[in-house]
């Protein structure tokens, strides 16, 4: 369905010179309509859903705080190792040779290689075995979670059960899983382009975290000492003093691995030295409370706005006058705000002239009846796409507003199926519109009841106070109705409260003899598809659509319920002039 079709934006020339080309008149100031652009529509959608969005953000924030509260705290400790390759002289070399020997050069590739040596299984396995971490519950296999157990149970039902394993194999698997959990907590990185490597370990307690970090660093130093010890033993001459020094270095490294304490012992036979031992962390590093709370807040905001944008993209409900103009190409004559002070009646526009509702009705009166000079009377029908659009209340207030200025006007309740105006204004009328449309005579006039010297009313059904209903076969498009309406509109302006398009085709049947029809749509209720089809249906019946009135339906529906309750409870006591034919 093409809502941008030029046929929807077409406004016919005024019939009989009654109405000039209508311009948009809105009760709000220019630029205050948030629905003029797609971004404006999205902002309006966010405003409408501000409460659900706020609740969603709070839920995401609460989820982040809840995760921080229940998550296992972890501590992080760091140790730094500086790579310093040393000059290796053959056994028996004198001091002069040592002074003239050039220091070896260490390149980036060698630095990266040493990084991998620290993370190697051989280096970490020595720490793991020396400290008996396989018995530490912090690294033991916790088993599959709830979802894992559920999936495993399903697989066991579908597939054949796996063969049982021996206790020795189960113990070996548990040990390997503990080592994997331990090694996953180790991180080694190079600090920039320097030859300093930083060893990090995440532990569950501050003391264990610092101890294990230092043990890993000391294990690497021990490995370097052992490498050079092997090279010394391969020399042509065996120096007892040299071997004793290497054994002392190895013993010191073993003690550092076991205790997790780095001493000031020098390791001249190692190409690296520990320049920063790991200190006991003072606060937990994981979970990162501020980051998680911030992420929860940002995630809630972004996901909430994204969900609103997706819902808005598929939402075809009318949200603003600008949306009507942009998507349908039809002007919104006026936007009627929600009535906030007391009960909305048929004469509110006259009795409460300072309200926003009264201002909107005066603007509608201006755009329909005083947009330019007119040579004779006009007849305008108000019709909605569905019941409950507020056409009856708008028609009555517009009629009383016109009559208050002295302009002669007739208000016609043409809604035979739901004669709400008749129930409120003339429930005791003895003649109604239903009798005229069922008559074969074309000379009868509409049954008017004079409410004021300048305002008359044509009831839809006679005797509505007794519960009488119109004949379902009554049709407004009869020749008798057309003739009577033409004679009435020759004497005064006429406003017709027409039945909703989804309830009756009478608006299409009589629209061709009217000056024009105003479509009434309700904010946040009427669909764009409904409005588009209504415009097409009216145009197909040669009915001129003057524009669209957008209102807030909440108060209209409340007023309608109150009016019906009043009519059923005590309308018999009202004193209204009886209609005469």
N, C-alpha and C positions, 0 to 999 in steps of 0.2 A: 504494500500500500504506500503510495507516494504522498506524503503529507506536505511536500513542497510544491505540489501541483499548482500551476497558475489558476486553475479553475476555483481553487479554494480561496484564493486571495481576491478574486474578482468581486467587485461591488457594482451592481447595476446602477444605471442612471436613475435619479429620483423620479418616481411616478407622479405625474400631474404637477411636477415642480414642487412637491411637498417638502422634501428634505434635500439639502445640498449634500455634497460629499462630506462624510463624517471623518473627523480627525480624532485621534486617540486623546482621551481626557482621563487622567488618573488622579486620584485624591492625594497621592504621595508626591514628594518633590522629585524633580528630575535627578536621575542618577541613583535613586534609592532602591530601585528594583534590582534585586540580586539575580534575577533569572534571565538577564539579557544575554549572557554568554554561557558557554559550556562550563567554564570555571566558576562563574556565578551560580549556575545550577548546582555544581558540586558543593560549593560553600553553603548554599541553602540546604542541601541534603545533609551536610554535616551538622548544621544548626538544628535541623529537625530531629536528628538522631544524636544530639549531644548527650542526653542522659544514658542511652545504651552504650555510646562510645566511652563515656566516663566510667561506666560500670566495667566495661571490658578492660580498660586500662588499669583500673584498680585490681581486677582479677589477675591480670598478668603481673602486676607489681606484687600482689600477695603471693602468687606462685613463685616468683623469684625470691621473696623473703622466706617463704616456706622451705624452698630448696636450701637456702643458706642455713636455715635453722636445723635441718635434719641431715645435711651433708657431713661426711666425715672430714674433720679438719686435717690438713696436711701442712707440713712445715718444709721450708726450702733452705738449704745451706749450700754455700759455694766455696770452692778452694781453687787457687790459681797455681798453675805450673808453668815455669819459664823454661823454654828449650834453649840449652847452652851447649852446643857440641864442643868437645874438648880435643886438644892435640894429643894424638897417640904416638908415642915414641917406641922404637924397638928396645928390647931389654939391653941394658948396658950403655945406652946413649948418655953422653955427658951433658953438662949444663949449657955449654955453648950451642949444642945442637937443639936443645929445648928452646933457647932464646931466639934462635934463627928460624924455627919452624913457624910457618904461617897457620893462623887459626882457620879451621874448616868453615866453609860457607854453607849456611842453611837456606834452602829455597822454600817456596810456598808449598810445593808438592810434598817435601819431606815433613813440613809442619802438618799438613793434612793427613799424612800417613801416621804420624804420632797420635793424632786425634783418634784415628780408628783403632790404634793399639790400645788406648785407654778403654775404649768401648768394647774391646774384643772379649770373646767368651773366656779365653784363657785368663785374662787379667781379672775379670769380674768373678770367674769361677773360683779363683784363689781366695778372694774376699768372702765369697758365699760359703766355701768349705771351712775356712779358718774360723769364722764366727758362728758356724752351725746354724745358718739362717733357715735351713729347711725345717727346723723345729719351731721357728718363730711363727705364731699364728697370724702375724701381720701380712705374711706372704703366702700362707697356705691357700689352697684352692677353696673358694667359697661354694663351688658347685653352681649349676645353672640357676637362673632366677625363675620367677613364676612363669614368665612367658616361655623361657627355655624348657622348663619342665613340661609345660603344656604341649609344646611342639614335639618334644621327645616322646611323650606318651602317645601322641597321634602317630608318630613314625613307628613306634613299636607295635601299634595295632595294625598299621598298614603293611609294614615290612616284617621280615622275620627277626626275632629277637637276636641280638649279637651274642656270640659265645662268651661264657664267663671267663674272667681273667684271674690269674693266680695272685696271691697276696704280694709276692715279690714284684710282679709287674705293676700292680696297683701302687705299691710304695714308690717304684721308680717313676711312674707317671706323676705322682703327687710331688716328688722331689723336683722333677723337671718343670712342673707348673709353678712351684714356689720360686725356682730360679728365674723363670720367665717374668713373674710378677716383680721380682727384685730388679732385674735388668731393665724392665720397662720404666723404672723410676729414675734411671741414670740418664743424664744428659751431659754432653761434652761439646763445647763450642770454642771457636777461636775468637779472641777479642780483636776485632778489626783486622788490620794487616800486620799486627804484631806477632811475636812468637810466644805469646802467653795463651795458654789453654785454660779454660774455666770448666771445672768439674762441678756439676750440680746434682743434688739428690733430694728427692721428695720423700719425707718420712712422716710417720704418724705421731712421733713425739719429738720435742726439740733436741733432747740429748742424743737419741739414736740417730737423728738426722745429721748432726754435726759429726758424730763418731764414724758413721758409715761413709760420709763424704771424705773425711781424712783417710780412712782405710783404703778407699779406692785410689786416692792420690798416692798414698804410700806404696800400694801394690804396684803401681806403675814405676815408681822409683826403684823398687826391688827388682822389677823385671829388667830395668836398664842396667843395674849393677850386675845381675847374673849374666847378661849378654857380654859385658866386658870381662867378666871373670873367665868365661869360656875362652875368649880371645887371648887372655893372658896365659892361660894354661897351655895354649898351643904354641907359645913362644919357644925359641931354642934354649933359653935359659930360664930356669925356674927360680924365682926369688922368693924366699920364705917370708920376708917382710911384706912383700907386695901381696901375697896371698893372705897374710894375717889382716891387712888393712881391708881387703875386699870382704873377708869373712865378718869383720866388725861392721862394715857397711850393711851387709846382708842381714846380720842380726838386728841392727837398729831398724831396718826397714820392716823386718818381721814383727818386731815389737810395736811399731807404728800401725801396722795393719791390724794386729790383734787388739790393741787398746784404742785405736782411733785418735791418738794424740800425736801431733807432729812436734818433734823436739828440734833443738838447734843443731843437731848432729849434721856434719857436712858429708856429702857424698861426692867425693872427687872423681869417682869412676862412673858417674852417671852423667848423661848428656842433658839432664834436666834437673831442676831444683824447684822445690815448693816455695813460692814467694808469698802465698797467702793461705794460711790454714783456715779451715771452715770453723766458724764460731757458732755457738748455740743460738738458734733463732729465737727472737723475743716474742714474735707474734706469728700466727698462722698465715701462710701464704695462699692456701686454698681451703675453701672456696673464696674467691675474690668478691667480698660482699658488695662493695661500691659498684664494681663492674657489672655484677649480676643484676643488682637492683636497677642500674641504668639501662642495661639491656632489656630487662623486663618492661621498663617504662617505654623505651623506644619501640620495642616489638609490639606492645599493646597499641601504641599510637599509630604506627605504620600499618600494622595488620588491620586495625579498626578502620582507618581511613580507606585502605584498599578495599575492604569488604563493602564499605558504604559506596565507594566508586563503582564497584561491580553491580551492587544492587540498584544504584541510581541509573546505570547504563541500561538495565532491563526494566526499569520502572517507567510505566506509561501513564502514571497518574499526573494530573495537572498540579504543578507546584507554584507557578507564578504567572503573571500576565506576560512577561517576556517570553516564556516558554510557548505560550499560545501563538504569539506573533512570529516567533522564529520557526516553529515546526509546522504550523497550520497556515500561516500567511494571512490570518484574519486578526483584525484589531480587537483588543480588549477595551470596551468602552469605559468601564469603570471597575475598580476592585472594591467590593463592599466588605468592610472589616467586620470582625466579630463584635456583636453588641454586648457590652460588658456591664451596663448599669440597669439592673432590674429586668423586667419582663418585656420582650419585644412584642408589640401589638401592631395592628393595621394602621395606626395613626402616629406611630413613634416619630416619624420624620417631621410631623407638624408639632406634636406636643413636646418634643425634646430636641429643639433645633440646634443645640450646641454640641450634640454628640457627633462622633465620627460617622456613625451610620447615617444621620441626617445630612451631613455634608456630602457623603457619597450619593445619596438619593438626589440631592439638588444638582450634583454634577451630571447624573444620569438624565434628569429632566432637561438640563441645558443641552446636552448632546443630542437628545431625541426630539425635542420640541422647539428649541430656540437656537439651533446652530446657524440659522440664517432666516431671512424673511420668507414667509410662506403665504400663499394666496388663499388656501382653504384648509379644511380640517384633515387630520391624519388618523390612521387606524394602525395600531401597533400591537402585536401579540407577543407575550412572553412565554417561552416554552423551554422545558428542560429535557435532557436526554433520558432521565429516569425520575421516578417519584422521589419526593423529598429534597428537591433542589432549592426550594424556597420561592418558587414563582408566585404563589398566592400572596405571600407577605410582601414581596417586592411590588407586585401589581397594585395591591391595596395602598401601600405607602406612596407609590408614585401618583396614583389617582388622587389621594387626599392632598398631596403636595401641589398638584396642578390646580385642584379646585380651590385651595386656600389662596391662590394668586388671582382668583376670579375667572380663570379660563373655564368655559363650559366643557364638561368631559363626562363620558359614560364609562363605567367600569363593568365589564361583562365577565361573568363566571362561565367560561366555556368548557370547563372540565366536568363533563357529565358523569364520569366514573367516580371522581373524588371531589365533590362540590364543597371544599373547605370554606371558601368565601361565603357561600350561601348559608352554611351552618353558623357562621359568625355574624353575618350582616343581616340577613333576611330569612331566618329559619321558618317564619310563618307565611311566606309568600304563597299566594294562591295560584300564581301562574309562573311558569318557568320556561327556560329555553328548550327543554325537552319537548314540550307541547308544540312549540313552533316548528321544530325540525321534522316532527312527525306529521305536520299538517300539509295538505296538498295545495293550500292556498298560497299564492305568492304576494298577496296584498297585505298580509298581517304584519304589524310592527313588532319589534322586540318588546317584551313586557318589562318596562322600566319602573323602578321605584325611586322616587326622589329622596335622596339622603340630605342634601343641602341645596340651596338655590342653584349652585353651579355643578353639582355632582349627582348623577343618577346611577342606579345599580340594576343590572339585569341578572336575576338569579338563574342558576342552572337547572334546579329541580324544584317544583312546587311541593310544599308540604314536607320538606326535609326533616322538620322537627318531629314528625311522626314516624320517621324511619323510612320514608318512601325513597325509592331509588329510580334512576332513569332507566328507560327501556334499553337493554343492551344493543338493540338494533338502531338506536338513534344515531344519526349521521349529520355532522355539521356542514357537509358539503352539498346539502340540498339547495335547490333553486330558491325555496322560500327563505332559507337562512341567508343566502347571498343577497337577495333583494332587500330583506329587512336590514341587513348590515349596511348596505349601500345607502339606504335612506337615513339611517341613524348617523353614519359618518358624514353625511352632508350637513347635519345640523351642529355637530360638536365633535371634538376629538374622542377617540375610542381606544381604550386599553382592554385587551382580552387576556384573561388567564387561561392559557391553553393546556390541554392534557399532555403529559409526558409522552415523548415519541416512542418509548418502549411499551407504553400502555395502550395507545390509541393512535391511528393515523389521521385524526381529525385536524391536527395542525397542518399537515401537508394538504388536506382537502380544502381548507379555507384560506391557506396562506397566500394563494395567488390573488385574492381580492383585497388583501391588506396592503397598506403602504410598506410594511416590512415586518420582520420577525426578529426578536432579540433572543439569542440562545443564552440560557442561564446555566452555568457550570459551577460546581462546588469545589472549593479548594481541598486538595488532598483526598478527593473521592472520585470525581469524574475522570475517566480515562481519555487519553488523547485519541485512541481508536474510536471510542464512542462519539466524541465530539466531531471527529472527521467524518464518520458515517452519517451523523445527523446533518452536517452541512451539505453533504452530497445528496442526501434524501430530500432536503428542502429545496436545493437547487434543481433537482430533477422534477420537482412539482412546480417549477416556475415561481418559487417563493424567494423574495429578496431577504437575505440575511444582513441585517444592519450591523451586527457585531455581537460580541460576547460580553456578558456580565459575569464576573467571577466573584463568588461570595464565600464566606466561611459557613459551612453547613451546620456547625454544632448548635448554635443558638436557634437557627431556623427549625431544626428537627425538634429541639426542646419546645419552641413556641408552638409547633404543630401539635405535639402531644398534649400540651396544656390546653390548646384550643379545643381539641376533640374531647378532652375530659370535661371541660366546661360545658360544651354543647350537650353531652350526654347526661350531665348532672342537673343543669338548671337553665337551659336555654328556653324552656317553656315560659319562664317568668319575664323574658325580655320583651320589651315593647318596641317593635320595629314596624315601619309603615309597610302595609301589604302592597304587593305589586299588582298593577292593573294592566290589563291587556288593552 
